[in-house]
Every structure is written in structure tokens, then in C-alpha cells.
Amino acid sequence: MPSFTPEPRGQDRSVGELLSEVTSDVQTLLRQEIELAKVEIRQEATKAGKVGGMFGGAGFAGYMVALFASLAAVFGLANVMDAAWAALIVTALWAGIGAVLFVMGRSRMREVSPKPQQTVETLKEDARWARHPTK
């Protein structure tokens, strides 16, 4: 009966086998980095979409301010008291809503990063490891 002796890993392997394994590992690493970059970009695009919605809301509120300010001016000229004051109150309310949405959108826009930060960090780590693989 023949005896099976496992080949010691790494001692009697050819350069071609080692190179093939390294190439396979590098390909796997690059695929994982690309997938990570895709996930990060999707997350940032989602944030940007929400911020765009807030800017849209601020634009609509600005439109409403102009509409009610115009109505207030018309009512103010036509009828000196009642309808004009009501229109001015509604205009002030829309101005407040627009200001709040704009400020929220502007602050959230500062959080959006087009660069996939986590991918950049892992690529830096990979480069450091490639320079000093034993550390």
C-alpha cells in the first residue's frame, strides 16, 4: 500500500505556482475593492438624492413666497386691512419653511463625499502591506 506524504506547503512549490497564487490573490483583492467602491458610491448617491429633494422643497417654498407676496401686495392695495394681513402671515410662514429646508439641505450637502473614503483607505493599507508584507 503506497503511503501518502503531504507536500510541505511553500517549500517545494515552483515559482510558477507561487506566481499563479499571488496573481489570483491580487485579482480577488481588486474585485473586492471595486465592489466596495460601488457600494460606497451608491451610498453617497443616495445622500445626494435626499439633499436634492430638500433643495427642491426649498425651491417650491420660494415659489410659494413669491406667489403669496404678490397676492399680499394685490390685496394690500385693493383692501387696506383684512385680506392683506392674512396673505402676509401665510407668506411669512412659507418663508420660514423655505429657510429651514434650505439650511438643512446646505448642511447635509457638506456631508456628501464623492470620493469612496473606505476604498481609498483600504487601498492605502494594501499598498503598505505590499511594501512590507511581513509587518
Secondary structure, DSSP 4 states (H G I P E B T S, - for coil): -PPP-PPPTTTS--HHHHHHHHHHHHHHHHHHHHHHHHHHHHHHHHHHHHHHHHHHHHHHHHHHHHHHHHHHHHHHHHSTTHHHHHHHHHHHHHHHHHHHHHHHHHHHHTT--SS-HHHHHHHHHHHHHHH-TT-
